Amino acid sequence: MNRKMREILAKIQEKTNEAKNMEDVEKASAIMDEVDELQRAYDTEKRIYEAEKMSGGQSVTEPVADPIQTEPKKKEVTDEEMIAKQVRAIMNPTKYGADKMLNETTDEDGGYTVPDDVRTQVNHWPEAEASFLAEISEENVSTNKGSRTYQTKADVEAFIDLDENGSITKEITAPQFERISYSIKDRAGFMPVSNDLVSDSDANIMNVVTDWLGRANVATANSKIMEIIKAHKNPKGSGKYETTVGITEIKDGIDGIKKIINVILGQAYKSNAKIITNDDGLQYLDTLKDANGRPLLNPDPTDSAKLQLRCGTTVVPISVKPNKGFKSNGTKVPFIIGDLKAGIRKFNRQSMSLKASDVAVIGSFNAFAMNMTLIRAILRDDYKELDKDAYYYGCIDTAPTVAASN
C-alpha cells in the first residue's frame, strides 16, 4: 500500500465515523456520498499501484507453506486489510460485524448490565379542566326534597289620580308567586383496584384514584349544568322567549353581544353579567378592536389573571373554558352571556363521599374472591334552572365572511 492509498483510507474512516455520529439524516447521507467517492478513488489508486507492481516484474501471489514447517504460515493481515475491515464494520455492522464485541444493544452482549431509568412516581401532563360549578349558585340542603318560593315577574300598575272625596275605583293587581322544587338524586360509580397493586406500587395508588374520582365529580356537574343550558329558551326581552330550544346564532359580532347585554338582559342582570366561552371564543374576542385599533379585550386592572371585554359603555368579565370541555361546532363558537348564578342552582345534599372495601360485591366484581379493593363514590344533589331571564346561550360563527360578487 502506498502513501496515497493510506491517506484515502484514513479519510474514509474519518468520514464514516462522522456520518455515524451525525443526528441529521440528510447531512449523514451527504457525508456517505463523499465516502463512496473516496472508495472509488481508493479502488482506482489500488489498480494503478498493482499495475505498477506487475510492470516492475513483481506478481501478487498467495503465501506458500514453508516446507520446514509442519503447518502452513498464516497469512499476515496488512494495514490496508485491517482499516478496510474496520470501515466495513462501521458502514454495515449487521453484515460485517461478525466478531463478538460487548455492546448494550444486545442483551446477551452486555445489555443486561445497563439499568432502565424507570420512575414510578405518577406524573401528569399539563391539562386544563372545564368546570361550571364556580359559575352557578349552590345551596346546601338538609332534606331530600324541598322547594323555594319566588314572586313572579309582572308589571306593577300605577295609582290613579283621585279628586277630593272621590271614589277609589282602581284595583291594583295583587302579586303572584311560584315555586322551584328540587328532588335530590343519588349519583354513583365504583372503581376496582388490585390489592397487589396497592401493596407493591411505589406510587400512592389510592391518592391517584381519589384524584381521578374527584375529576369525575366535576365531569358529572358539567354534564348536568349543560343539560339545563342546552334545554334553555333564550329571553327576547319584555317577558318573551324564543320558541326553539338550544343554541342561537348571535349576529353582528360585538354589536350582537352589546344588544344581548343592554337590551335582552337589561338593567336587572347587566351589572352581574359575564361572558363564558371557550379557547376559540377567546381567540375571536382577542381579535376585536375599536375604531382606533385598540383591542377590546384587556386584562382586568385589579387582577391581571382575569380578562374583561369593553362592550361600549359596559365592561364585562370573561370566563374561558378549554375546548375539550366546552366544544365548538366547527366555526360556531359557544357563548353564554349573563348571570348563571341567578340562572342555575345546585341543591347539594351530600358532597362526594368515598368508601373502600375488600369484601364488597358489586355486580360481577367480588372483591374478596378476586383479592381486590372496590372504591365507591356517591354524590347526592340536584340542579335546577331558577331565572330563565338571567342568561343567553348562543354562538358566533367565526368563519370569515366572503363578499358577494356582482
C-alpha positions in Angstrom: 0.0 0.0 0.0 1.4 3.4 -1.0 1.1 6.7 0.9 -1.8 8.0 -1.2 -3.8 4.8 -0.5 -3.2 5.1 3.2 -4.3 8.8 3.1 -7.6 7.9 1.3 -8.3 5.0 3.7 -7.8 7.4 6.6 -10.3 9.9 5.1 -12.8 7.1 4.5 -12.6 6.1 8.2 -12.8 9.7 9.4 -15.9 10.5 7.2 -17.6 7.2 8.1 -17.2 7.9 11.8 -18.5 11.4 11.3 -21.6 10.1 9.5 -22.2 7.5 12.2 -22.4 10.2 14.9 -24.5 12.6 12.8 -28.1 13.0 14.0 -29.2 14.9 10.9 -30.1 12.1 8.4 -29.7 14.3 5.3 -26.2 15.5 6.3 -25.2 11.9 7.2 -26.4 10.8 3.7 -24.3 13.5 2.1 -21.2 12.5 4.0 -21.7 8.9 3.0 -21.8 10.1 -0.7 -18.4 11.5 -0.1 -17.3 8.2 1.4 -18.5 6.5 -1.8 -16.4 8.9 -3.9 -13.3 8.3 -1.7 -13.9 4.5 -2.0 -13.8 4.8 -5.8 -10.7 6.9 -5.6 -9.1 4.3 -3.4 -10.1 1.5 -5.8 -8.6 3.4 -8.8 -5.3 4.1 -6.9 -5.1 0.5 -5.9 -5.4 -0.6 -9.5 -2.7 1.8 -10.5 -0.5 0.6 -7.7 -0.9 -3.1 -8.6 -0.4 -2.4 -12.3 2.9 -0.7 -11.5 4.0 -3.7 -9.4 3.2 -6.0 -12.3 5.1 -3.9 -14.8 8.1 -4.0 -12.5 8.2 -7.8 -12.7 6.5 -8.4 -9.4 3.4 -10.5 -9.0 1.0 -10.9 -6.2 0.7 -14.5 -5.1 -0.7 -16.3 -2.1 1.9 -17.2 0.5 3.3 -20.8 0.1 3.7 -23.1 3.0 7.2 -23.3 4.4 8.5 -26.9 3.8 10.3 -26.9 7.1 7.1 -26.0 9.0 4.6 -28.7 9.8 1.7 -26.2 9.2 1.4 -23.5 6.6 2.1 -20.0 7.7 -1.0 -17.9 8.4 -1.5 -15.0 6.1 -0.5 -11.8 7.8 -3.2 -9.1 7.9 -1.9 -5.9 6.3 -2.6 -2.4 7.5 -4.8 -2.0 4.4 -6.9 -5.0 5.2 -7.3 -4.0 8.9 -8.5 -0.5 8.0 -10.8 -1.8 5.3 -12.3 -4.3 7.8 -13.0 -1.5 10.4 -14.6 0.7 7.7 -16.9 -2.2 6.6 -17.9 -2.9 10.2 -18.8 0.7 10.8 -20.7 1.1 7.5 -22.6 -2.2 7.8 -22.3 -3.7 11.3 -25.1 -6.2 10.6 -23.2 -7.7 7.6 -19.6 -7.3 8.6 -19.6 -7.1 12.4 -19.3 -10.9 12.9 -16.6 -10.6 15.5 -18.1 -10.7 19.0 -17.9 -7.4 20.9 -19.5 -6.0 24.1 -22.4 -3.6 23.4 -25.6 -2.5 25.1 -27.8 -3.1 22.1 -27.9 -6.9 22.5 -28.9 -8.1 26.0 -26.5 -11.1 25.9 -23.5 -8.9 24.9 -23.9 -6.5 27.8 -27.4 -5.0 27.5 -28.4 -6.8 30.7 -25.8 -4.8 32.7 -27.4 -1.4 31.7 -30.2 -0.5 34.1 -33.5 1.0 32.8 -34.3 4.5 34.1 -37.9 3.9 35.2 -39.6 6.2 37.8 -42.8 5.0 39.4 -43.8 8.4 40.6 -47.0 9.3 38.7 -46.6 12.5 36.6 -49.3 14.5 35.0 -49.4 16.1 31.6 -50.5 19.7 31.5 -54.2 19.7 31.2 -57.0 22.2 31.6 -60.2 21.1 33.2 -63.5 22.8 32.4 -65.7 23.4 35.5 -69.0 25.2 35.5 -69.5 24.8 39.3 -68.0 28.1 40.0 -70.3 29.8 37.5 -73.6 28.8 39.2 -75.0 29.2 42.7 -75.0 26.4 45.2 -77.2 25.8 48.3 -76.7 23.1 50.9 -79.9 21.4 51.9 -80.8 19.0 54.8 -83.6 17.0 53.2 -84.0 15.1 50.0 -86.9 17.2 48.7 -87.9 20.8 49.0 -89.0 24.0 47.2 -88.2 27.6 47.1 -90.9 30.4 46.7 -90.4 33.3 44.4 -92.6 36.2 43.4 -93.4 36.0 39.7 -92.3 38.8 37.5 -95.0 41.3 36.4 -95.5 44.9 35.5 -96.7 46.9 38.6 -99.6 49.2 37.9 -99.6 52.8 38.9 -102.1 54.5 41.2 -104.7 56.8 39.6 -105.3 60.4 40.5 -108.1 61.0 43.0 -110.2 64.1 43.5 -111.1 65.2 47.0 -113.8 63.0 48.4 -113.7 61.0 45.2 -114.3 57.2 45.0 -111.3 54.9 44.6 -112.0 52.8 41.5 -108.6 51.5 40.7 -107.9 47.9 41.8 -104.2 47.1 41.9 -103.4 43.6 40.7 -102.0 41.5 43.5 -98.6 39.8 43.2 -98.4 36.2 42.1 -96.0 33.6 43.4 -94.3 30.4 42.1 -92.2 27.6 43.4 -89.0 26.0 42.3 -88.9 22.4 43.6 -85.8 20.2 44.0 -85.5 16.4 44.4 -82.2 15.0 45.4 -80.7 12.4 43.1 -78.1 9.8 44.1 -75.2 9.6 41.6 -72.5 7.0 42.0 -69.8 4.9 40.5 -67.1 2.5 41.6 -63.5 1.5 40.7 -61.9 -1.9 41.4 -58.2 -1.8 42.4 -55.9 -4.8 42.7 -54.7 -5.3 46.3 -51.3 -6.5 44.9 -51.0 -3.2 43.1 -51.8 -1.3 46.2 -49.2 -3.3 48.2 -46.4 -3.4 45.5 -46.6 0.0 43.8 -44.2 2.7 44.8 -46.8 5.3 43.8 -49.7 6.1 46.2 -52.3 4.5 44.0 -55.2 5.4 46.4 -54.3 9.1 46.0 -54.3 8.7 42.3 -57.7 7.0 42.3 -59.2 9.6 44.7 -58.0 12.4 42.4 -59.5 10.7 39.4 -62.9 10.3 41.1 -62.8 13.9 42.1 -62.4 14.8 38.4 -65.4 12.5 37.7 -67.3 14.6 40.2 -66.6 17.8 38.2 -67.5 16.0 34.9 -70.8 15.0 36.4 -71.6 18.6 37.4 -70.6 19.9 34.0 -72.9 17.3 32.3 -75.9 18.3 34.5 -75.4 22.0 34.1 -75.0 21.7 30.3 -78.3 19.7 30.1 -80.1 22.7 31.6 -78.3 25.2 29.4 -79.0 23.3 26.2 -82.7 23.0 27.1 -82.9 26.7 27.8 -85.1 29.0 25.8 -83.4 32.4 25.4 -85.1 35.5 26.6 -86.1 38.1 23.9 -87.0 40.8 26.4 -90.3 42.1 27.8 -91.1 38.6 29.1 -90.9 36.9 25.7 -88.9 33.9 24.9 -87.6 32.2 21.8 -89.8 29.4 20.5 -87.0 27.0 19.8 -84.7 25.3 22.4 -81.0 25.3 22.2 -78.1 27.5 20.9 -78.9 30.5 18.8 -76.5 32.2 16.4 -75.5 35.7 17.6 -75.4 38.1 14.7 -73.2 41.1 14.2 -70.3 40.0 16.5 -69.6 42.5 19.2 -72.7 44.6 18.4 -74.8 41.4 18.9 -73.2 40.9 22.3 -73.9 44.5 23.2 -77.6 44.1 22.3 -77.9 41.0 24.5 -76.3 42.7 27.5 -78.0 46.1 27.1 -81.5 45.2 25.8 -82.3 41.5 26.2 -80.8 41.0 29.7 -81.2 44.7 30.6 -80.5 46.6 33.8 -81.7 43.7 36.0 -78.8 41.5 35.1 -76.3 43.8 33.4 -74.3 44.6 36.5 -73.6 40.9 37.2 -73.3 39.7 33.6 -70.2 37.9 32.4 -69.3 36.1 29.1 -68.4 32.4 29.3 -66.8 31.0 26.2 -64.0 28.5 25.2 -60.5 28.8 23.7 -61.9 29.5 20.2 -64.1 32.3 21.7 -61.1 33.8 23.5 -59.2 33.9 20.1 -62.2 35.6 18.5 -62.6 38.2 21.2 -58.8 38.8 21.2 -59.1 40.0 17.6 -61.7 42.6 18.2 -60.6 46.2 18.0 -62.3 49.6 18.4 -62.3 52.3 15.7 -58.9 53.5 16.8 -57.4 50.0 16.5 -57.3 49.4 20.3 -58.1 45.8 21.5 -61.5 45.4 23.2 -60.2 42.5 25.3 -57.9 43.5 28.1 -56.6 42.3 31.4 -58.6 43.3 34.5 -56.5 46.2 36.0 -57.3 44.9 39.5 -56.3 41.3 38.6 -54.1 40.6 35.6 -55.0 36.9 35.6 -58.6 37.9 34.6 -59.9 39.3 31.3 -62.6 41.8 30.5 -64.3 42.9 27.3 -65.3 46.5 26.6 -68.8 46.4 25.2 -69.5 50.1 24.5 -70.2 51.7 27.9 -70.1 48.4 29.7 -67.1 46.3 30.8 -67.9 42.6 31.0 -65.7 39.9 32.7 -64.7 36.9 30.6 -64.5 33.3 31.8 -62.7 30.9 29.4 -63.2 27.1 29.4 -60.9 24.7 27.5 -62.2 23.5 24.1 -62.1 19.9 25.4 -64.9 20.5 27.9 -66.8 23.3 26.1 -66.7 22.4 22.4 -67.3 24.5 19.3 -69.4 23.2 16.4 -67.0 23.8 13.6 -66.6 27.5 13.3 -69.6 28.2 15.5 -68.2 29.1 18.9 -70.4 28.9 22.1 -71.1 32.0 24.3 -73.1 32.1 27.5 -73.8 35.7 28.3 -75.4 36.8 31.6 -75.6 35.8 35.2 -75.5 32.0 35.6 -75.6 32.3 39.4 -79.1 33.7 39.1 -80.0 31.4 36.4 -78.9 27.9 37.7 -78.6 26.5 41.2 -77.2 23.3 42.6 -79.0 21.9 45.6 -76.3 19.9 47.5 -77.4 17.3 50.0 -74.1 15.4 50.3 -70.8 16.2 48.7 -68.8 13.3 47.2 -68.2 10.5 49.7 -65.8 7.7 49.2 -65.8 4.2 50.8 -63.3 1.4 50.2 -64.0 -2.3 50.9 -62.0 -5.5 50.2 -65.0 -7.8 50.9 -67.8 -6.0 48.9 -69.6 -7.4 45.9 -70.9 -5.1 43.1 -72.3 -6.8 40.1 -69.8 -9.3 38.8 -67.0 -7.9 41.0 -66.4 -9.9 44.2 -63.6 -8.0 46.0 -63.0 -10.8 48.5 -62.8 -13.6 45.9 -60.7 -11.5 43.4 -58.3 -10.0 46.0 -59.3 -6.5 45.1 -60.5 -3.3 46.8 -63.7 -1.7 45.5 -63.8 2.1 45.9 -67.3 3.5 45.7 -68.1 7.2 45.2 -71.6 8.7 45.8 -73.0 12.2 45.2 -76.4 13.5 46.3 -77.6 16.7 44.6 -80.0 18.2 42.1 -79.7 21.0 39.5 -82.5 23.4 38.7 -83.0 26.4 36.4 -84.1 29.4 38.5 -84.3 32.5 36.5 -84.5 31.9 32.7 -84.2 35.6 32.0 -80.7 35.8 33.6 -78.6 34.4 30.7 -78.5 33.9 27.0 -76.9 30.9 25.3 -75.7 31.5 21.7 -72.9 31.0 19.3 -70.9 33.3 17.0 -69.8 32.0 13.6 -66.1 32.9 13.3 -65.8 31.8 9.7 -64.5 34.7 7.6 -67.3 36.3 5.5 -67.0 36.3 1.8 -68.3 39.4 0.0 -70.9 38.7 -2.7 -69.7 39.2 -6.2 -71.8 41.3 -8.6 
